[in-house]
Amino acid sequence: MGSVAVITGSAGLVGSEAARHFAGRGLDVIGIDNDLRAYFFGADGSTRPVRDSLEREVPGYRHEDLDIRDRDGVLRLFAGLGREIEVVVHCAGQPSHDWAASEPFTDWDVNAGGTMHLLEATRLHAPEAVFIFCSTNKVYGDRPNSLPLYELETRYEIDPAHPYHDGIAEDMSIDGTLHSLFGASKAAADVLVQEYGRYFGLRTTCFRGGTITGPQHAAAELHGFLAYVMRCALAGREYTIFGYKGKQVRDAIHSQDLVRAFDCVVREPRVGEVYNIGGGRQSNCSVLEAIALVSEITGRELQWRYDERNRIGDHIWWVGSNARFAEHYPGWRQEYDVRRILEELHAANLEHWQA
């Protein structure tokens, strides 16, 4: 075995994109995924079909049905691979605000504990590897809701004079805010990843993503916003808007654009780095705007209902700034916007989501 990429959550949206990308670069890919997503979200959330396609289609892909909460199992795998590991892409996690509150121990053990196991295994057995962590903009808690926002017909927007008008930067504080248990467990993992860079010198990078999506997204109500809106339209399901009049804004980045950012870091790694990454001003929409776009693309009016209770820790407006990443990696380009993402979701999933 030559150079190895270890990818956790390899059958998920970002993990599978990363597996295909790094296999295409000639690395042997070890995918770690035990389909815990089906436990979180039911059959809609299962990643098994993606795992099957990776095993069929990707040369040099080897699947490990391993739970990252299994400390001994993780250490054993990394000890066996040793310094052949060139990159660790850590995408596995419990990704839902709402679900975390139902099983706090599970959420913590997966998001914080699992990340610790992977970091220590990397330090002990592959200290020269590049370690990339899929963090989240939820590490900022509901701090973005304190920004000077104003209401338009279909969305909230930020004061044009505010420094974050072009996107929220990494200098936003994570303190004194409501995070949700999910946001707290991911913030703990994020800080651990930074610390293993700064304290031990590992080549670690945190990507604090907004909405990440793409055609491989196993859309479920509690996770996968744009994909789930499209799924509801095609399947004839009613969609529920939670709070903020449906005018809450999300930026959205395609998994391919994100994995190209990973590749930039692998080629020119840094230590203990943190980046907000997302659709930014190029690719963002409100829930109402997403519903309108999906109805236009599918030719079907999506039925929805409104629940005035917003999700705990939810953002009213999130448009992240990619400026810091673009400054460090000027060769990176973002190719997708929301319409193109939704059109691709429609084309890729029409047959098996359609009612």
N, C-alpha and C positions, 0 to 999 in steps of 0.2 A: 504494500500500500504506500502511495506517495503522499503528497500534501493533502491534508484532511480539513474539511469544513464540518464542524459539529453545529447542527441547527436544531434548536428546541422548538416545539410547536411546529414541526416540519410539515404537518398535514393541514395547518391553518392557512389563512390568506397570505400573510407576509412570509411565513416559514416556507411554504411551498414555492412561492416566487423566488425566495433566496436559494432554495435547493436547486431549482432549475438553473438559476443564474450561475451559481458557483460550480455546478457540474459542467455547465457550458464553458466555463473557464478552465476546465481540466482537473478540478479538484475532486477527490473522492468525498462523497457526502454521507455523513452519518446523521440520519434523521431521528430525533427523539420525540415521540408523540404517543400517548396512550388513550387518545380520544376522550379525555376528560370533559371536553366541550359538550359531548352528548349527555353527560351527567349534569352539567350546568344548565343546558338549554333544551334537552330532549332531542328527538329524532331530527328536527329541523337543523340543529346545530352540529350534528355528527360530521366529523372530518374523515370518516372511513373511506368514502369514495375518492377523496383526493389522495389519501395514502395509497390506495390501490393503483391510481393512475401514475403516481411517482414510481412505484415499484415496477410497473409495466414499461414506462416510457423513458426513464432517466438512467442512462448508463452510469455505473459507479455509485448508485444510490443504495444504501443499506439502512434498513429500518430497525430501530430499537424501541420496543414496546415498553418504555421505561418511564416511570413517574419521577419527576424532578424532586419530589418530596423524599424519595428514597436516597438518603445521603450515601449509604454504602454502595448502592448500585451506581450512582453517579461517579463516585470516587474510583470504583473498580473500572468503569468504562474509560475514564480519562487516563488512569494508570496504564491501561492496555494500549492506548493510542500514543500517549506521551508527547514528545516534541514533534511528532508528525502533524499535530494539530496546528494549522496555520491561522484559522479564524473560528471563533465561537459566535454564532448569531443567536441571541436568546430572545425568542418570540413567545415562548410558552407563558401562559398566565391565566388567571381568572379575570375577565375583562369587564364585569358589570357592576355598577353602583348597587343596583337593586338586589342582585344575587348575593353580594358580599354580606349584606345585613342578615340574610337568612342562615348563613353558615360562616360566622366570623373566623373560626379556627381554620377552616378549609381555605378561605381566602388568604389569610395570613401565611399559612404553611406553603401554599403554592407561590404566591407573589413575592413574599419576603424570604421565607425559608428556602424555597427552591433556588432563588437567585444567589443566596449565600452559598449553597452547596456547589453551584456551578463556578462561582468566583474562586472559592477555595480549591476546587479541583483544578482549575486553570492555573492558579498560583503554584500549586504543588507539582503539577505534571506537565504544564505547557506554558511556562511563564513568558515566552516570546510571542504567544498567540495574540491576535487582535480580538478584543472582546467587545461586541456590539450589543447593546441592550435596547429593546423596544420599551421605552418608558411611555409616559402619557402626559398630555397637558393637564390632566386631573391632579397632578402634583401641586398645582397652584390653588387647589381647592376652589371655592367660589369667589376668590379675589377678583377675577375679571368682572364680576357683577357690580363691583364698586366703581367701575369706570364711568365716565360721563356719557351715558347712552341716551339716545332719543328715538322716538317711535315713528316709523314710516308706515305706509299702507300694508306692506307685506313683510317687513323686517325691522329689527332694531339696528341702529348704526351708532358709531362713536363720533364724538365731537371732532370735526376736521382739524382743529388746532391741536389736538392731543398728540403727544409723541408716539403713541401706539396706533395712530390712524392707519399706517401702512402695515401694521401687524404687531402683535404683542411680543416683546423681546424677553430674553432669558433673565433680565434683571428684575422681573416681577417677583415680589416676595412670596414665599410659600407659607409664611407664619401667620397666625391669628386669623385663620380662615376655616370654613367648614369644608372638609374634604370628602366625606363619606368614608366608610371603612375601606372600600376599594382604593380610593385616592390615597389614603394613609399607608396602606400596604405597598402600593406602587412607589410612594415617596420614599419609604424606607429602603426599598430595593434600589431606587435611583441613587440615593445617598451612598449606599454600600458600593455600588458600581463606581461612583466617583472616588470613594475612599480607597478602593483597591488600586485605582490609578495613582492617586496622590500619595498614599502611604507606602504601597508596595511597588509602585512604578509600572504596574500593568498597563497595557495600551488599551484603555477602556474609553468607550464613547456611549453616552446616553442620547437617544433620540426621543424627544418629547412630542409625540405625534398628536395631531387632531384626529379627525375622522379619516381612517385608512380604509380603502375599499378597492374592489376589483372583481373580475368575473368569477374568481374562485371562492368568494365570500359565502360561507354557510350562514345565510341570513336568518336571524332569530329576533324576536321582538325586543329582547333586553340587550341586544348587541348587534350592530350592523345596520346603522341608520339608513343610508341610501339604498343598500341592497334590500333591506326589509320593505321599504316603501315600494320598490319595484316588484318585489315578490307579492305584496298585497294586491297590487294592481293586476298582475297577471293571474293570480289565483282567485280573484274576486273576494278577497278578505277585507274586512273593515280595519282601517288603520286608526290607532288612538294617538292623538296629540296630547302630550302631558305639559300643561301650563304655558305661561308666557304668550298666550294667544296664538301659538304656533309661529311666532315671529322670531324665535331664538335662531341665531345664526351659527353655522358650523363651516369651517373650511374643510376641504376634502382632498386627500392626496391619493393617487393611484399607487397600488403596491409596486408596480414597475418603476415609477419615479422614485419611490422610497428605496427600493433595493439598489437602484443605480447610485443613490447617495451612500448606501452601505459600501458599495464597491469603491467609491472614492476614498473612503476611510481606510479600507483594507490596503489600498495601494499607497496611501500616505498617512499612516496612523499617527495619532496624537495620544496624549496621556491625560486621563481624567477629564475629558471634554464633555460638554453638554450643548445640545442644539434643540431649539424648537424647530419642528419640521412639519409642514402641512401644505394645504392648497394655497394658503396666503390670499392675497388680493386677486390672484389669477383664478382661483377655484373655490368659491364659497357660495352658500345659499341658506335661506331660512327653511324651516319645515314646510311652511306654506308654499314657498317657491319650489321646493323639491316635489311636492304633491302636484303642482301645476305642470312642471316639466315632465313628470312621469305620465300624467294623463295625456299630455301632448304627444309624447313619444309612443305610447302604447295605443293611443286612440280610444282609451277607455277612461271614463271619469272615476277616479279612485274615491270610494266611499270612506268617510272618516267621521270620528266622533271626538269630542273635546272633553278632557278631564282637567279641571282647573288646578289640580294638585301637580306642581312641578316635581320632578325627581330631585331627591336630596343632593345638594352639591352641584346641581346642573348649571351649566353656563348659559347666560342670556345671549352673550355674544363672544364668539371665539374666532378670531382670524389671527393666526400666528405669523410671525416674521421669520422668513428664511434668510434674512440678511447676513447673520453671523456665519451660517453654514456656507452661503454663497461667497462670502469674503475669504473663507479658508479654502474653499474648493470651487474656484471660479469656472471650472470646466463642467460643472453639473448643470443640467437643464431640466426644467419641469415641462412635460409634454402634454399633460391632460388638464382639462377643466371639468366642471360638474356635468355639463351637457354630454361631453364625450364619454365620461365615466358611465353615465346613465344609459347612453346608447349602446355601449359595450355590454353592460349588465343585461339589457334587454335582449340583444342578439345572442348572448351566450346562454341565457337561461330560459328563453321563450318556451322551448319544448317541454322542459320538466317542471317549470313553475306554473305554466298556463293551466287554468281551470279545465 
